[in-house]
Amino acid sequence: MTTVPSPCINWCDINPDNGFCRGCYRTLPEIADWSELSNSDKLEVLEKLKARKPQASE
């Protein structure tokens, strides 16, 4: 089975207003735990990112 790739774009900056990374829109726990997550858990995080990205304020 192929591993789900990280959404990281190497722009790591946590927005203090919403707690999301301005580059990938993950939270710090999601970033820290990424390598330990199962593929299904990674896919769940990626689904959450779709909803967060347009809502994230810069």
mmCIF file of the N, C-alpha and C atoms, coordinates in Angstrom:
data_MODEL
# 
_entry.id   MODEL 
# 
loop_
_atom_site.group_PDB 
_atom_site.id 
_atom_site.type_symbol 
_atom_site.label_atom_id 
_atom_site.label_alt_id 
_atom_site.label_comp_id 
_atom_site.label_asym_id 
_atom_site.label_entity_id 
_atom_site.label_seq_id 
_atom_site.pdbx_PDB_ins_code 
_atom_site.Cartn_x 
_atom_site.Cartn_y 
_atom_site.Cartn_z 
_atom_site.occupancy 
_atom_site.B_iso_or_equiv 
_atom_site.pdbx_formal_charge 
_atom_site.auth_seq_id 
_atom_site.auth_comp_id 
_atom_site.auth_asym_id 
_atom_site.auth_atom_id 
_atom_site.pdbx_PDB_model_num 
ATOM 1   N N  . MET A 1 1  ? 0.835   -1.184 0.000  1.00 0.00 ? 1  MET A N  1 
ATOM 2   C CA . MET A 1 1  ? 0.000   0.000  0.000  1.00 0.00 ? 1  MET A CA 1 
ATOM 3   C C  . MET A 1 1  ? 0.876   1.242  0.000  1.00 0.00 ? 1  MET A C  1 
ATOM 4   N N  . THR A 1 2  ? 0.506   2.218  -0.781 1.00 0.00 ? 2  THR A N  1 
ATOM 5   C CA . THR A 1 2  ? 1.241   3.469  -0.883 1.00 0.00 ? 2  THR A CA 1 
ATOM 6   C C  . THR A 1 2  ? 0.926   4.362  0.316  1.00 0.00 ? 2  THR A C  1 
ATOM 7   N N  . THR A 1 3  ? 1.936   5.047  0.800  1.00 0.00 ? 3  THR A N  1 
ATOM 8   C CA . THR A 1 3  ? 1.753   5.967  1.918  1.00 0.00 ? 3  THR A CA 1 
ATOM 9   C C  . THR A 1 3  ? 1.166   7.280  1.416  1.00 0.00 ? 3  THR A C  1 
ATOM 10  N N  . VAL A 1 4  ? 0.238   7.838  2.168  1.00 0.00 ? 4  VAL A N  1 
ATOM 11  C CA . VAL A 1 4  ? -0.365  9.126  1.827  1.00 0.00 ? 4  VAL A CA 1 
ATOM 12  C C  . VAL A 1 4  ? 0.694   10.210 2.029  1.00 0.00 ? 4  VAL A C  1 
ATOM 13  N N  . PRO A 1 5  ? 0.965   11.036 1.002  1.00 0.00 ? 5  PRO A N  1 
ATOM 14  C CA . PRO A 1 5  ? 2.007   12.058 1.141  1.00 0.00 ? 5  PRO A CA 1 
ATOM 15  C C  . PRO A 1 5  ? 1.577   13.200 2.059  1.00 0.00 ? 5  PRO A C  1 
ATOM 16  N N  . SER A 1 6  ? 2.553   13.801 2.680  1.00 0.00 ? 6  SER A N  1 
ATOM 17  C CA . SER A 1 6  ? 2.308   14.946 3.552  1.00 0.00 ? 6  SER A CA 1 
ATOM 18  C C  . SER A 1 6  ? 1.860   16.150 2.722  1.00 0.00 ? 6  SER A C  1 
ATOM 19  N N  . PRO A 1 7  ? 0.948   16.962 3.246  1.00 0.00 ? 7  PRO A N  1 
ATOM 20  C CA . PRO A 1 7  ? 0.535   18.170 2.543  1.00 0.00 ? 7  PRO A CA 1 
ATOM 21  C C  . PRO A 1 7  ? 1.497   19.343 2.758  1.00 0.00 ? 7  PRO A C  1 
ATOM 22  N N  . CYS A 1 8  ? 2.587   19.112 3.469  1.00 0.00 ? 8  CYS A N  1 
ATOM 23  C CA . CYS A 1 8  ? 3.548   20.169 3.779  1.00 0.00 ? 8  CYS A CA 1 
ATOM 24  C C  . CYS A 1 8  ? 4.101   20.799 2.505  1.00 0.00 ? 8  CYS A C  1 
ATOM 25  N N  . ILE A 1 9  ? 4.149   22.138 2.480  1.00 0.00 ? 9  ILE A N  1 
ATOM 26  C CA . ILE A 1 9  ? 4.735   22.850 1.335  1.00 0.00 ? 9  ILE A CA 1 
ATOM 27  C C  . ILE A 1 9  ? 5.965   23.653 1.773  1.00 0.00 ? 9  ILE A C  1 
ATOM 28  N N  . ASN A 1 10 ? 6.502   23.307 2.956  1.00 0.00 ? 10 ASN A N  1 
ATOM 29  C CA . ASN A 1 10 ? 7.693   23.962 3.511  1.00 0.00 ? 10 ASN A CA 1 
ATOM 30  C C  . ASN A 1 10 ? 7.493   25.451 3.781  1.00 0.00 ? 10 ASN A C  1 
ATOM 31  N N  . TRP A 1 11 ? 6.283   25.827 4.139  1.00 0.00 ? 11 TRP A N  1 
ATOM 32  C CA . TRP A 1 11 ? 5.991   27.181 4.625  1.00 0.00 ? 11 TRP A CA 1 
ATOM 33  C C  . TRP A 1 11 ? 5.339   26.987 5.991  1.00 0.00 ? 11 TRP A C  1 
ATOM 34  N N  . CYS A 1 12 ? 6.162   26.793 6.989  1.00 0.00 ? 12 CYS A N  1 
ATOM 35  C CA . CYS A 1 12 ? 5.694   26.420 8.322  1.00 0.00 ? 12 CYS A CA 1 
ATOM 36  C C  . CYS A 1 12 ? 5.561   27.653 9.201  1.00 0.00 ? 12 CYS A C  1 
ATOM 37  N N  . ASP A 1 13 ? 4.329   28.072 9.393  1.00 0.00 ? 13 ASP A N  1 
ATOM 38  C CA . ASP A 1 13 ? 4.036   29.253 10.200 1.00 0.00 ? 13 ASP A CA 1 
ATOM 39  C C  . ASP A 1 13 ? 2.629   29.079 10.756 1.00 0.00 ? 13 ASP A C  1 
ATOM 40  N N  . ILE A 1 14 ? 2.509   28.949 12.065 1.00 0.00 ? 14 ILE A N  1 
ATOM 41  C CA . ILE A 1 14 ? 1.204   28.732 12.679 1.00 0.00 ? 14 ILE A CA 1 
ATOM 42  C C  . ILE A 1 14 ? 0.491   30.061 12.862 1.00 0.00 ? 14 ILE A C  1 
ATOM 43  N N  . ASN A 1 15 ? -0.708  30.145 12.337 1.00 0.00 ? 15 ASN A N  1 
ATOM 44  C CA . ASN A 1 15 ? -1.544  31.334 12.471 1.00 0.00 ? 15 ASN A CA 1 
ATOM 45  C C  . ASN A 1 15 ? -2.097  31.359 13.897 1.00 0.00 ? 15 ASN A C  1 
ATOM 46  N N  . PRO A 1 16 ? -1.763  32.384 14.690 1.00 0.00 ? 16 PRO A N  1 
ATOM 47  C CA . PRO A 1 16 ? -2.233  32.411 16.077 1.00 0.00 ? 16 PRO A CA 1 
ATOM 48  C C  . PRO A 1 16 ? -3.746  32.608 16.202 1.00 0.00 ? 16 PRO A C  1 
ATOM 49  N N  . ASP A 1 17 ? -4.388  33.094 15.163 1.00 0.00 ? 17 ASP A N  1 
ATOM 50  C CA . ASP A 1 17 ? -5.831  33.328 15.209 1.00 0.00 ? 17 ASP A CA 1 
ATOM 51  C C  . ASP A 1 17 ? -6.640  32.038 15.148 1.00 0.00 ? 17 ASP A C  1 
ATOM 52  N N  . ASN A 1 18 ? -6.145  31.042 14.393 1.00 0.00 ? 18 ASN A N  1 
ATOM 53  C CA . ASN A 1 18 ? -6.924  29.805 14.242 1.00 0.00 ? 18 ASN A CA 1 
ATOM 54  C C  . ASN A 1 18 ? -6.128  28.535 14.553 1.00 0.00 ? 18 ASN A C  1 
ATOM 55  N N  . GLY A 1 19 ? -4.831  28.646 14.768 1.00 0.00 ? 19 GLY A N  1 
ATOM 56  C CA . GLY A 1 19 ? -4.015  27.485 15.108 1.00 0.00 ? 19 GLY A CA 1 
ATOM 57  C C  . GLY A 1 19 ? -3.612  26.611 13.938 1.00 0.00 ? 19 GLY A C  1 
ATOM 58  N N  . PHE A 1 20 ? -3.888  27.064 12.718 1.00 0.00 ? 20 PHE A N  1 
ATOM 59  C CA . PHE A 1 20 ? -3.550  26.289 11.520 1.00 0.00 ? 20 PHE A CA 1 
ATOM 60  C C  . PHE A 1 20 ? -2.251  26.800 10.914 1.00 0.00 ? 20 PHE A C  1 
ATOM 61  N N  . CYS A 1 21 ? -1.467  25.868 10.366 1.00 0.00 ? 21 CYS A N  1 
ATOM 62  C CA . CYS A 1 21 ? -0.269  26.241 9.617  1.00 0.00 ? 21 CYS A CA 1 
ATOM 63  C C  . CYS A 1 21 ? -0.705  27.019 8.378  1.00 0.00 ? 21 CYS A C  1 
ATOM 64  N N  . ARG A 1 22 ? -0.037  28.114 8.097  1.00 0.00 ? 22 ARG A N  1 
ATOM 65  C CA . ARG A 1 22 ? -0.400  28.922 6.926  1.00 0.00 ? 22 ARG A CA 1 
ATOM 66  C C  . ARG A 1 22 ? -0.012  28.235 5.620  1.00 0.00 ? 22 ARG A C  1 
ATOM 67  N N  . GLY A 1 23 ? 0.856   27.246 5.692  1.00 0.00 ? 23 GLY A N  1 
ATOM 68  C CA . GLY A 1 23 ? 1.269   26.535 4.488  1.00 0.00 ? 23 GLY A CA 1 
ATOM 69  C C  . GLY A 1 23 ? 0.381   25.354 4.153  1.00 0.00 ? 23 GLY A C  1 
ATOM 70  N N  . CYS A 1 24 ? 0.121   24.495 5.152  1.00 0.00 ? 24 CYS A N  1 
ATOM 71  C CA . CYS A 1 24 ? -0.615  23.253 4.871  1.00 0.00 ? 24 CYS A CA 1 
ATOM 72  C C  . CYS A 1 24 ? -1.971  23.171 5.570  1.00 0.00 ? 24 CYS A C  1 
ATOM 73  N N  . TYR A 1 25 ? -2.245  24.111 6.487  1.00 0.00 ? 25 TYR A N  1 
ATOM 74  C CA . TYR A 1 25 ? -3.522  24.189 7.211  1.00 0.00 ? 25 TYR A CA 1 
ATOM 75  C C  . TYR A 1 25 ? -3.735  23.066 8.232  1.00 0.00 ? 25 TYR A C  1 
ATOM 76  N N  . ARG A 1 26 ? -2.659  22.380 8.601  1.00 0.00 ? 26 ARG A N  1 
ATOM 77  C CA . ARG A 1 26 ? -2.772  21.395 9.676  1.00 0.00 ? 26 ARG A CA 1 
ATOM 78  C C  . ARG A 1 26 ? -2.528  22.088 11.014 1.00 0.00 ? 26 ARG A C  1 
ATOM 79  N N  . THR A 1 27 ? -2.991  21.447 12.083 1.00 0.00 ? 27 THR A N  1 
ATOM 80  C CA . THR A 1 27 ? -2.691  21.919 13.431 1.00 0.00 ? 27 THR A CA 1 
ATOM 81  C C  . THR A 1 27 ? -1.330  21.363 13.853 1.00 0.00 ? 27 THR A C  1 
ATOM 82  N N  . LEU A 1 28 ? -0.768  21.909 14.918 1.00 0.00 ? 28 LEU A N  1 
ATOM 83  C CA . LEU A 1 28 ? 0.516   21.373 15.408 1.00 0.00 ? 28 LEU A CA 1 
ATOM 84  C C  . LEU A 1 28 ? 0.441   19.890 15.752 1.00 0.00 ? 28 LEU A C  1 
ATOM 85  N N  . PRO A 1 29 ? -0.619  19.420 16.444 1.00 0.00 ? 29 PRO A N  1 
ATOM 86  C CA . PRO A 1 29 ? -0.681  17.976 16.708 1.00 0.00 ? 29 PRO A CA 1 
ATOM 87  C C  . PRO A 1 29 ? -0.766  17.142 15.421 1.00 0.00 ? 29 PRO A C  1 
ATOM 88  N N  . GLU A 1 30 ? -1.490  17.622 14.424 1.00 0.00 ? 30 GLU A N  1 
ATOM 89  C CA . GLU A 1 30 ? -1.577  16.883 13.154 1.00 0.00 ? 30 GLU A CA 1 
ATOM 90  C C  . GLU A 1 30 ? -0.221  16.819 12.474 1.00 0.00 ? 30 GLU A C  1 
ATOM 91  N N  . ILE A 1 31 ? 0.539   17.898 12.547 1.00 0.00 ? 31 ILE A N  1 
ATOM 92  C CA . ILE A 1 31 ? 1.879   17.920 11.954 1.00 0.00 ? 31 ILE A CA 1 
ATOM 93  C C  . ILE A 1 31 ? 2.794   16.957 12.713 1.00 0.00 ? 31 ILE A C  1 
ATOM 94  N N  . ALA A 1 32 ? 2.779   17.060 14.038 1.00 0.00 ? 32 ALA A N  1 
ATOM 95  C CA . ALA A 1 32 ? 3.663   16.237 14.870 1.00 0.00 ? 32 ALA A CA 1 
ATOM 96  C C  . ALA A 1 32 ? 3.353   14.752 14.747 1.00 0.00 ? 32 ALA A C  1 
ATOM 97  N N  . ASP A 1 33 ? 2.083   14.409 14.603 1.00 0.00 ? 33 ASP A N  1 
ATOM 98  C CA . ASP A 1 33 ? 1.671   13.004 14.571 1.00 0.00 ? 33 ASP A CA 1 
ATOM 99  C C  . ASP A 1 33 ? 1.658   12.392 13.175 1.00 0.00 ? 33 ASP A C  1 
ATOM 100 N N  . TRP A 1 34 ? 1.865   13.187 12.137 1.00 0.00 ? 34 TRP A N  1 
ATOM 101 C CA . TRP A 1 34 ? 1.680   12.730 10.756 1.00 0.00 ? 34 TRP A CA 1 
ATOM 102 C C  . TRP A 1 34 ? 2.390   11.412 10.458 1.00 0.00 ? 34 TRP A C  1 
ATOM 103 N N  . SER A 1 35 ? 3.637   11.294 10.838 1.00 0.00 ? 35 SER A N  1 
ATOM 104 C CA . SER A 1 35 ? 4.403   10.088 10.477 1.00 0.00 ? 35 SER A CA 1 
ATOM 105 C C  . SER A 1 35 ? 3.891   8.834  11.192 1.00 0.00 ? 35 SER A C  1 
ATOM 106 N N  . GLU A 1 36 ? 3.154   9.004  12.281 1.00 0.00 ? 36 GLU A N  1 
ATOM 107 C CA . GLU A 1 36 ? 2.621   7.872  13.029 1.00 0.00 ? 36 GLU A CA 1 
ATOM 108 C C  . GLU A 1 36 ? 1.180   7.514  12.639 1.00 0.00 ? 36 GLU A C  1 
ATOM 109 N N  . LEU A 1 37 ? 0.521   8.368  11.874 1.00 0.00 ? 37 LEU A N  1 
ATOM 110 C CA . LEU A 1 37 ? -0.877  8.130  11.508 1.00 0.00 ? 37 LEU A CA 1 
ATOM 111 C C  . LEU A 1 37 ? -0.996  7.026  10.459 1.00 0.00 ? 37 LEU A C  1 
ATOM 112 N N  . SER A 1 38 ? -2.096  6.311  10.510 1.00 0.00 ? 38 SER A N  1 
ATOM 113 C CA . SER A 1 38 ? -2.390  5.327  9.459  1.00 0.00 ? 38 SER A CA 1 
ATOM 114 C C  . SER A 1 38 ? -2.809  6.086  8.201  1.00 0.00 ? 38 SER A C  1 
ATOM 115 N N  . ASN A 1 39 ? -2.790  5.397  7.071  1.00 0.00 ? 39 ASN A N  1 
ATOM 116 C CA . ASN A 1 39 ? -3.223  6.043  5.833  1.00 0.00 ? 39 ASN A CA 1 
ATOM 117 C C  . ASN A 1 39 ? -4.662  6.545  5.933  1.00 0.00 ? 39 ASN A C  1 
ATOM 118 N N  . SER A 1 40 ? -5.537  5.794  6.578  1.00 0.00 ? 40 SER A N  1 
ATOM 119 C CA . SER A 1 40 ? -6.925  6.243  6.697  1.00 0.00 ? 40 SER A CA 1 
ATOM 120 C C  . SER A 1 40 ? -7.018  7.492  7.573  1.00 0.00 ? 40 SER A C  1 
ATOM 121 N N  . ASP A 1 41 ? -6.207  7.568  8.620  1.00 0.00 ? 41 ASP A N  1 
ATOM 122 C CA . ASP A 1 41 ? -6.195  8.774  9.451  1.00 0.00 ? 41 ASP A CA 1 
ATOM 123 C C  . ASP A 1 41 ? -5.629  9.967  8.678  1.00 0.00 ? 41 ASP A C  1 
ATOM 124 N N  . LYS A 1 42 ? -4.607  9.725  7.871  1.00 0.00 ? 42 LYS A N  1 
ATOM 125 C CA . LYS A 1 42 ? -4.044  10.801 7.047  1.00 0.00 ? 42 LYS A CA 1 
ATOM 126 C C  . LYS A 1 42 ? -5.082  11.319 6.061  1.00 0.00 ? 42 LYS A C  1 
ATOM 127 N N  . LEU A 1 43 ? -5.845  10.409 5.483  1.00 0.00 ? 43 LEU A N  1 
ATOM 128 C CA . LEU A 1 43 ? -6.888  10.828 4.546  1.00 0.00 ? 43 LEU A CA 1 
ATOM 129 C C  . LEU A 1 43 ? -7.966  11.652 5.251  1.00 0.00 ? 43 LEU A C  1 
ATOM 130 N N  . GLU A 1 44 ? -8.262  11.309 6.494  1.00 0.00 ? 44 GLU A N  1 
ATOM 131 C CA . GLU A 1 44 ? -9.222  12.098 7.280  1.00 0.00 ? 44 GLU A CA 1 
ATOM 132 C C  . GLU A 1 44 ? -8.698  13.513 7.507  1.00 0.00 ? 44 GLU A C  1 
ATOM 133 N N  . VAL A 1 45 ? -7.417  13.637 7.822  1.00 0.00 ? 45 VAL A N  1 
ATOM 134 C CA . VAL A 1 45 ? -6.816  14.960 8.010  1.00 0.00 ? 45 VAL A CA 1 
ATOM 135 C C  . VAL A 1 45 ? -6.891  15.745 6.703  1.00 0.00 ? 45 VAL A C  1 
ATOM 136 N N  . LEU A 1 46 ? -6.562  15.093 5.585  1.00 0.00 ? 46 LEU A N  1 
ATOM 137 C CA . LEU A 1 46 ? -6.601  15.784 4.295  1.00 0.00 ? 46 LEU A CA 1 
ATOM 138 C C  . LEU A 1 46 ? -8.001  16.292 3.968  1.00 0.00 ? 46 LEU A C  1 
ATOM 139 N N  . GLU A 1 47 ? -9.027  15.537 4.345  1.00 0.00 ? 47 GLU A N  1 
ATOM 140 C CA . GLU A 1 47 ? -10.406 15.988 4.133  1.00 0.00 ? 47 GLU A CA 1 
ATOM 141 C C  . GLU A 1 47 ? -10.699 17.242 4.959  1.00 0.00 ? 47 GLU A C  1 
ATOM 142 N N  . LYS A 1 48 ? -10.203 17.280 6.180  1.00 0.00 ? 48 LYS A N  1 
ATOM 143 C CA . LYS A 1 48 ? -10.393 18.452 7.037  1.00 0.00 ? 48 LYS A CA 1 
ATOM 144 C C  . LYS A 1 48 ? -9.723  19.684 6.426  1.00 0.00 ? 48 LYS A C  1 
ATOM 145 N N  . LEU A 1 49 ? -8.578  19.474 5.789  1.00 0.00 ? 49 LEU A N  1 
ATOM 146 C CA . LEU A 1 49 ? -7.837  20.599 5.213  1.00 0.00 ? 49 LEU A CA 1 
ATOM 147 C C  . LEU A 1 49 ? -8.631  21.283 4.111  1.00 0.00 ? 49 LEU A C  1 
ATOM 148 N N  . LYS A 1 50 ? -9.394  20.521 3.371  1.00 0.00 ? 50 LYS A N  1 
ATOM 149 C CA . LYS A 1 50 ? -10.208 21.096 2.291  1.00 0.00 ? 50 LYS A CA 1 
ATOM 150 C C  . LYS A 1 50 ? -11.177 22.128 2.843  1.00 0.00 ? 50 LYS A C  1 
ATOM 151 N N  . ALA A 1 51 ? -11.735 21.835 4.012  1.00 0.00 ? 51 ALA A N  1 
ATOM 152 C CA . ALA A 1 51 ? -12.685 22.766 4.630  1.00 0.00 ? 51 ALA A CA 1 
ATOM 153 C C  . ALA A 1 51 ? -11.971 23.955 5.298  1.00 0.00 ? 51 ALA A C  1 
ATOM 154 N N  . ARG A 1 52 ? -10.774 23.715 5.798  1.00 0.00 ? 52 ARG A N  1 
ATOM 155 C CA . ARG A 1 52 ? -10.048 24.773 6.509  1.00 0.00 ? 52 ARG A CA 1 
ATOM 156 C C  . ARG A 1 52 ? -9.454  25.805 5.579  1.00 0.00 ? 52 ARG A C  1 
ATOM 157 N N  . LYS A 1 53 ? -8.934  25.380 4.455  1.00 0.00 ? 53 LYS A N  1 
ATOM 158 C CA . LYS A 1 53 ? -8.162  26.281 3.607  1.00 0.00 ? 53 LYS A CA 1 
ATOM 159 C C  . LYS A 1 53 ? -8.914  27.549 3.220  1.00 0.00 ? 53 LYS A C  1 
ATOM 160 N N  . PRO A 1 54 ? -10.138 27.480 2.712  1.00 0.00 ? 54 PRO A N  1 
ATOM 161 C CA . PRO A 1 54 ? -10.813 28.722 2.354  1.00 0.00 ? 54 PRO A CA 1 
ATOM 162 C C  . PRO A 1 54 ? -11.216 29.560 3.564  1.00 0.00 ? 54 PRO A C  1 
ATOM 163 N N  . GLN A 1 55 ? -11.288 28.928 4.740  1.00 0.00 ? 55 GLN A N  1 
ATOM 164 C CA . GLN A 1 55 ? -11.697 29.653 5.942  1.00 0.00 ? 55 GLN A CA 1 
ATOM 165 C C  . GLN A 1 55 ? -10.521 30.278 6.685  1.00 0.00 ? 55 GLN A C  1 
ATOM 166 N N  . ALA A 1 56 ? -9.312  29.843 6.381  1.00 0.00 ? 56 ALA A N  1 
ATOM 167 C CA . ALA A 1 56 ? -8.161  30.334 7.112  1.00 0.00 ? 56 ALA A CA 1 
ATOM 168 C C  . ALA A 1 56 ? -7.901  31.785 6.758  1.00 0.00 ? 56 ALA A C  1 
ATOM 169 N N  . SER A 1 57 ? -7.685  32.593 7.764  1.00 0.00 ? 57 SER A N  1 
ATOM 170 C CA . SER A 1 57 ? -7.387  34.007 7.526  1.00 0.00 ? 57 SER A CA 1 
ATOM 171 C C  . SER A 1 57 ? -5.884  34.216 7.623  1.00 0.00 ? 57 SER A C  1 
ATOM 172 N N  . GLU A 1 58 ? -5.391  35.047 6.787  1.00 0.00 ? 58 GLU A N  1 
ATOM 173 C CA . GLU A 1 58 ? -3.962  35.325 6.774  1.00 0.00 ? 58 GLU A CA 1 
ATOM 174 C C  . GLU A 1 58 ? -3.682  36.459 7.678  1.00 0.00 ? 58 GLU A C  1 
# 
